[in-house]
Structure formats: structure tokens, C-alpha cells
Amino acid sequence: MEHELALGEKVLNGFLSLMVTVLVCILLAVIVSLILWSVGFF
């Protein structure tokens, strides 16, 4: 059962994966900032 993905589905998948990547980066930045702050870097 093979069918071509519609353009909207491709755009939506790309957008969602981009959002997930951005959210993961923000989460990592917050964790690193908390670690540096607890060490006394800031």
C-alpha cells in the first residue's frame, strides 16, 4: 500500500520535525544554563 505524500503532509511533517528540533534545543539550553548557574558561572 504505497501512495505519494501530498504536499501539505510533507510541509506539515517538515514543520513538526523543525518544531521538535527547536524545542529540544531550547530544553538543552535551559539545562546547560541551570548547570552553569549552579556552578556559579553567571
Summary of the structure (lengths in Angstrom):
residues: 42
radius of gyration: 17.9
end to end distance: 55.9
largest distance: 57.3
contacts: 70
relative contact order: 0.09
helix: 79%
strand: 0%
